[in-house]
Structure formats: C-alpha cells, structure tokens
Amino acid sequence: MSRVMQGFPPAEPKRASLANWRKAPYCHWAFHHVREIIPSAEILNNPADVWELERGTMDMSGLDLADAMVQTECDAVVILHKNKIIHESYRNGMTERDPHILMSVSKSMLGLVAGILFERGELAEDDLITKHVPEVTHTAYAGATIRELLDMRAGVLFDEDYLATEGPIVDYRFSANWNPVPNDRDAGDLRSFMSVLTESDGQHGGRFHYVSPNTDLLAWVFERASGIRYADLVTERLWKPLGAEAPGYITVDRIGGARAAGGKCLLARDLARVGMMMANGGQRDGVQVVPVSWLEDIVNNGDPQAWIDGDFYDDMGRRNMHYRSKWYIQREAEPMIYGIGIHGQFLFVDPAKKLSVAWFASQNSPLDSRPFEKTLETIEKIRALVS
C-alpha cells in the first residue's frame, strides 16, 4: 500500500484509478482520497461553530483493538463517550484530517436529514415519490411512499450484487460516475438511471429489500421539496448545526447529482460526532440538530418481521433487528443503532451508554462475514468497557 500513488507520475501498476479504486491495494489509499478520482460537491461546516470535544481515557484491558483493526483492514477508529474522545487511531496512511468514504453509512446520514425535513413540514412520510418527482411515474416506484423508500420496503426489482459484471447495478455505477464507461455505452446520470427500473418484485411496504438507488431517488425528492441542492441541504440542516470540525464532500454524477446512497466522505471524528449527537437525543451543546421524536421512531418503530423476511437476515447472523429510516437497530434492552457500508464502514451508537464509535475500513471484499463479525465482536467489548 505504501507505494500506491507514490512519485509523479505514479508507476502504472501503482496508480489508483476509476477502474481499480475499490480494490486492494488501491482502496487503502483511495478511500481517503476519493475526490482525486471522482468529481464531488462540498459539504461545508461552520469553522466559527465547532463542537469542541474534550479528551478522556479508556481502560483498554482485555481489548486488543490494534489486532482487530489489522484483522478488519481498518483505517480509522474514533470512540466518543459522554462527549469526550476516549480513543482514536489511524492506519493505512489515513490521518485525523482525511475525509474517508462512508459507502452506505451515507444512507444513514440521509435518514437524519429526512427527519429534519419532516419536522419542518417540507415533506410527509406518506407522500408518494411521484408527488415530488413525477419523472418516475412510469417506473416501479409508482405508488411508493417516502416512508417505504426510507425503510427499504419498495417493491422494485434490483439485485444488489456488488460482484456483478453486467446488469442494472453495473449501469448504476456508470451513471454515478463510479466506474469507467465503455465507449459503446451511454452512461447517463443517476436521474436518467431511475427510468430503467420499471419492473416490480413485490408489493410496496412488504419485506426489507435493499436497493441503493432508493436513496439517490430520495435525495432528488428532498431537493424538490426544499428547493436546495442535496449537498447544500446536508450542509445547512446537518453539518453546520452538528458543529463538524471540517468540511466533508459527496461524489456527484455528470450533471451534479449526488450519490446519496454511498458517496459521502467525512472525517472519522465528525462521523463520531454524528453518533454522539444521536446518543444525546439529537443535541450538541444544547442545540437540537435532529428531532428527538425522529430518533425515538428509528429505535422503536421498525418492523422486525420485514427484516426476517428480507435480504440481510441470514447474512447478518439472524440477529434480532429491524431497519428504520436507513438505520439498523439491534433490538435489545439497551438497543444499539448502527449504519453499515460495504468494505467495512460503520457508525455505532449506544444511547444508554452515551457511546459513539466511528469505524472506517478499506477491505478488498465488499461483503465478508469474517471482518463483519470481528468488528461487531470488538464493538460489544467496547460497550462492555464503558459505563
């Protein structure tokens, strides 16, 4: 990894590109240099209003975090407890100043923005998608509501196979600017891509069915409802009120459409701030960033049967869970909330313990049960260590 992108120009075999940026060893560099590969839009912070975090301590006895980071190809871990940084560490050339790609934890950020829009009356959960984006009237999204897309319960035929070499998911990557486009293909953009999703695979409101384009479509809905570009919406409604210490950014397609489903890139500390804000009932320094009622809804109102019947029940160890507003909830006496992204991205929130853990990785495989289970095992040890 240390030789990837070294020298100018880097030797061809060591050069990260659009063709290889999600594969090892290139991903170890690329995941915290995404804007050097893909066009992006800035998510601004307010330097005059930063949520300052004190330093704390943590007894690491019985927790070999360094070994867990190696086993999971982890790039960064930041642990906040009761508004204090009690641990942070970085690997693979990443530092505390480098924004790292969230992959599908980006969806969870959109889920928070949704709650803010609903509170302001700019959207309603039972709004039809076509009310705001009539362009998808003749697609499988006809009849689907905002709530059904938030909970991944839209009956849209789409196979989220990250290793596929042909089919809609590959066209989706072309449209998002994430893959090089063959000369004989018209890449289009994220909005034109929605028009090809015309087949249904069930009723809206049924099982949990993971379709990443749902989230990009919701960003389009949010733009129509608010009149604000999605990157700027995240800036004004989430990032500045949060008191983020640095700007982030989000990848965009050829017409500036945001890859809301997976393209956000943020500092590890700032992602941990998001989790800490959630653990504090949506507040930071007395500022209500996200409605507490929205966070309570995320924890309490998901459908566990939709989860059992859905796409990830077996892959995620048959845990007692639900999915609500782009967040995974581990249903326990003291629930744990988390966002998950491929290649090893996580944000864990334990409201009862006032704990937030941001975990970034650059795993070669998009999905791998071994590092996934190792990460969750490590998080459970961290939860046990704090009081």
PyMOL commands that set and color helices and strands:
alter all, ss='L'
color gray80, all
select helices_A, chain A and resi 12-14+26-30+34-36+65-71+105-119+129-132+134-136+146-150+168-176+190-194+213-226+230-242+268-279+292-300+304-308+369-385
alter helices_A, ss='H'
color red, helices_A
select strands_A, chain A and resi 40-43+54-55+74-81+84-90+100-101+248-251+264-266+283-284+287-288+321-324+327-330+336-341+345-350+355-361
alter strands_A, ss='S'
color yellow, strands_A
deselect
rebuild
show_as cartoon
